[in-house]
Amino acid sequence: QLCFALYSVSRAITREYATLLEGMGVTYPQFLALLVLWETDGVPISAIARGLEIDAATATPLVQRLERLGLVTRRRSEEDERRVLVHLTPEGRRMHAQALEVPHGLGCAIGVDEKTAKRLIREANRIKAFIASRDDG
């Protein structure tokens, strides 16, 4: 079954990430949220949720845990005080340098080189887009 193969590989990769991220003190979902913020700092929780393809109700406790770790802060927008934006702290920004080593470490841990990883990502995205196009129509 393709679905089970993808599911079991996903779980195995997530376990490898947990090992790699242990030294950073973050979980895999927290790491993913930080990836969004390292790309664009100072975004609403809804942008993090969109980037991770989760709902805001799931993203909120994730951001709260990152805040308790001292990696992000939540502040009201100066332009619109109804909006709360998530910003990296200096510690959260410093962690980015350490995070740059994670993809290489994961590749070594799972035996996948960069070329193969890019091909697998393209194929997974193609499948996801195909499913989404069927859901939309």
C-alpha positions as CSV (number, residue, x, y, z in Angstrom):
1,Q,0.0,0.0,0.0
2,L,1.4,3.3,-1.1
3,C,-0.3,5.2,1.7
4,F,1.2,3.0,4.4
5,A,4.7,3.2,2.8
6,L,4.5,7.1,2.8
7,Y,3.1,7.1,6.3
8,S,5.8,4.8,7.7
9,V,8.6,6.7,6.0
10,S,7.2,10.0,7.3
11,R,7.2,8.6,10.9
12,A,10.7,7.3,10.5
13,I,12.0,10.6,9.2
14,T,10.2,12.5,12.0
15,R,12.0,10.2,14.5
16,E,15.3,11.1,12.8
17,Y,14.4,14.8,13.1
18,A,13.7,14.3,16.8
19,T,17.2,13.0,17.3
20,L,18.8,15.8,15.2
21,L,16.7,18.5,17.0
22,E,17.4,17.2,20.5
23,G,20.5,19.4,20.8
24,M,18.5,22.5,19.7
25,G,15.8,21.8,22.4
26,V,12.9,21.9,20.0
27,T,10.4,19.4,18.6
28,Y,9.9,18.8,14.9
29,P,6.6,20.8,14.7
30,Q,8.4,23.7,16.6
31,F,11.3,23.5,14.1
32,L,8.8,23.7,11.2
33,A,7.3,26.9,12.8
34,L,10.8,28.3,13.2
35,L,11.5,27.6,9.5
36,V,8.5,29.8,8.6
37,L,9.8,32.6,10.9
38,W,13.4,32.3,9.6
39,E,11.9,33.0,6.1
40,T,9.7,35.9,7.2
41,D,9.9,37.3,10.8
42,G,7.0,39.2,12.3
43,V,4.0,37.3,10.9
44,P,0.6,36.5,12.3
45,I,-0.1,33.0,13.7
46,S,-2.4,32.5,10.7
47,A,0.7,32.8,8.4
48,I,2.5,30.2,10.3
49,A,-0.5,28.0,10.2
50,R,-0.8,28.5,6.4
51,G,2.9,27.7,6.0
52,L,2.6,24.5,7.9
53,E,-0.8,23.6,6.4
54,I,-2.4,23.4,9.9
55,D,-5.2,25.3,11.4
56,A,-4.6,28.4,13.6
57,A,-6.0,26.5,16.6
58,T,-3.1,24.1,16.3
59,A,-0.5,26.7,15.5
60,T,-1.4,28.9,18.6
61,P,-0.2,26.4,21.3
62,L,2.8,25.7,19.1
63,V,3.8,29.4,19.2
64,Q,3.0,29.6,22.9
65,R,5.5,26.7,23.5
66,L,8.1,28.5,21.4
67,E,7.5,31.6,23.4
68,R,8.0,29.7,26.7
69,L,11.3,28.5,25.3
70,G,12.3,32.1,24.7
71,L,12.6,31.7,20.9
72,V,9.7,34.0,19.9
73,T,7.6,36.8,21.2
74,R,4.1,37.8,20.3
75,R,3.4,41.6,19.9
76,R,0.5,43.6,18.7
77,S,1.0,45.1,15.2
78,E,1.8,48.8,15.3
79,E,-0.3,49.3,12.1
80,D,-3.3,47.4,13.4
81,E,-3.5,46.6,17.1
82,R,-6.0,43.9,16.5
83,R,-3.3,41.8,14.9
84,V,-0.8,39.9,16.9
85,L,2.5,39.2,15.2
86,V,5.1,36.5,16.1
87,H,8.7,37.7,16.1
88,L,11.9,35.8,16.6
89,T,13.9,36.6,19.7
90,P,17.7,37.1,19.5
91,E,18.0,33.4,20.7
92,G,15.5,32.3,18.0
93,R,17.6,34.1,15.3
94,R,20.8,32.6,16.6
95,M,19.3,29.1,16.4
96,H,19.0,29.6,12.6
97,A,22.7,29.0,12.1
98,Q,22.5,25.7,13.9
99,A,19.4,24.7,11.9
100,L,21.2,25.1,8.6
101,E,23.1,21.9,9.5
102,V,19.9,19.9,10.0
103,P,19.1,19.0,6.3
104,H,22.5,17.6,5.7
105,G,22.3,15.7,9.0
106,L,18.9,14.3,8.0
107,G,20.2,13.3,4.5
108,C,23.1,11.4,6.1
109,A,20.7,9.8,8.7
110,I,18.3,8.5,6.1
111,G,20.7,7.8,3.2
112,V,19.3,10.4,0.8
113,D,21.5,12.8,-1.1
114,E,20.4,16.3,-2.1
115,K,19.5,15.3,-5.7
116,T,17.3,12.5,-4.6
117,A,15.7,14.6,-1.9
118,K,14.7,17.3,-4.5
119,R,13.2,14.6,-6.7
120,L,11.2,13.1,-3.9
121,I,10.0,16.6,-2.8
122,R,8.9,17.4,-6.4
123,E,7.0,14.1,-6.7
124,A,5.3,14.5,-3.3
125,N,4.3,18.0,-4.2
126,R,3.0,16.8,-7.6
127,I,0.8,14.2,-5.8
128,K,-0.4,16.7,-3.3
129,A,-1.3,19.2,-6.1
130,F,-3.1,16.5,-8.1
131,I,-5.2,15.6,-5.0
132,A,-5.9,19.3,-4.3
133,S,-7.0,19.8,-7.9
134,R,-9.5,17.0,-7.6
135,D,-10.8,18.3,-4.3
136,D,-11.3,21.8,-5.9
137,G,-13.2,20.4,-8.8
